[in-house]
Amino acid sequence: MASSPPGSSGNNQPNSDPKFKTITYTLQHQMVLYRDACTQAASFPNNPNYRAKVSDSAEKLASTLKEAADLHPDPSVGREWRRQADEFVKSSGKERENALDEIGKGLLKVIVAPLALAGLGIYAAGEIVTGVGRATGEILTGVGSLLKGIGKLGKVALLGE
């Protein structure tokens, strides 16, 4: 698969759009529901209701992925996500699990990227404050040394020592 949905595109940042953020959380929820349905179907392989639930969950997950594709600002990425959604529904077994893993990796990127950027911002601010603190400390040390020197000169001038 050429790109992993959502959030794997280059320059366009879809995670700044509130609608896109909402759909990514919905997609995450649909992934959980799909995995739960698969677990239930594996636990009760002879029950057709659980197999139907897997199919229904897969359709809903693919539909949500298509909604995310429609909201993406880059049409080529949106087309790729739509293709992956179609492949996900048509596939089964290990192929479907691989497709789901790709979708999950992309989703993780969308959710974690803003946190990583915020962390970098906080780190940079800390470095700036530390640098300013060091510079301020050196300036104060310099001023203190200067005043100490002036004090010694004053002592010599006043007391003649």
N, C-alpha and C positions, 0 to 999 in steps of 0.2 A: 504494500500500500504506500502511495506516494507521500501522503501527509496524514498525520494523526489528528483527529478532531478532538475537541475544539481547542483553539488557542495555539496551534502550531505554525501559524502563518508568519511571514516575515515582518513587514513594516506596519501593517494595519493592526491596531490594538483594539480588538472587539470588546475586551473586558472593561472598557470605559463606559459602555452603553448599559444603562440599568436593565433594559429589556433582555440584553444578552446575558447579563449576570443572572437574572431570574431563570432564564431558560437553561443555563448551565447547572443550576441547582436542581431544576426539574429533571434534567438529564441524569444527574447523579442519583436522584431518587428512583428514576426508572431503572437504572442499572441495578440498584439494590433489589428492587421488586423482581427484576428478571432473574437475578441470582437466587433469590428465595424460591421462586417458582421452579427453577432447575433443581434445587436441593430437594424440594418436595416431590418432584417428579422422579428423582433418583431414589428417594426413600420408598415411594409407592409406584413402582414401574407398571403395575397392572391397572392402575386407576386412570381412565381416560380424561377425567376432569383435570388432573394435574398436568397432563400433556397439553391439553387445550390451554391451560393457564400459561404454560411456557410460550406457546405460539402467540397468545394475546399479549403477553409482556414484551415479546420480541417486536411485535408490530407497534406497540406504544413507544418503545425505546427508539425504534427507527423513525417514527413520526416526530418525536421530540428532537432527534438529531437533525431531521429535515427542517424543523422550525429554526434551530440554531443556524443551519446553513443559510436560511433566508435572511437572518439578521446580520450575518457576517458582512462587513464592508467590502471585502474582496470577492468578486463574483467567481473567480477561478477556484478559490478555496471552498466557497459555498457549493460549487458543482462537485468538487471532490468529496465533500461530506455527504452530499446526496447520493453519490455513487456508492460510498461506503455503507450508507444506511440501506440501500437496496441490496447490496451484497450480504449484509448482516442478516436480513430477513430471508434471503434465498439460501443461505448456508445452513449447516447444521454441525453438531458435534464439535470437534476440535477446531474446525475453521471458524465457527461462530465464536468460540472462546477466544481465539486469536484476534478476531475483529473486535470483540468486547475489550480485550486488553489494550488494543490500540486506542479505542475510544476513551478508555479510562486514563491512559497516559496523557492524552491531549487535554482531557478535563482537569487533570491534576495541574497541568501547566497553567491553565486559565485561573484556577483558584489560588495557586501558590504564588504566581507572578506578582500580584499587587503586594503581598506580604513581604516578598523578597525585596521589592523596590522600597517599601517603607523601612525595612531593616537597613538597607544601604543608606537611606537618607538619615536615619538616626545615627548610624555609625559615622557618617561624614560630619554630621553636626557635632558629635562627640569629639572627633579629631580636631575640628575647628576650634571648639571651646578649649580643648587641651592645649592646642597650639597658642591660642590667645592667652591662656593662663600661663604658659611657659614664658611667652614674650613679656607679659605683664610682670611676671616674677623677676625676669632678668632686668627689666626697666627699673623696677623698684629696688632691686639689689644695686644697680648702677647708681640710682639717685641716692640710695643710702650710703654707698661708698663715697660719692661726691660730697655729700653733707658731712660725712666723717672727716674727709680731707679738709673741707672748709673749717670744720670745728678744730682740727689740729692747727691749721694756720691761724685761726682766731686765738687759740690758746697761746701760741707762740707770740702773736702780736700783743696780746693783753698782758701775759705774764712774763714774757721775755725768755721763755724756756726754749 
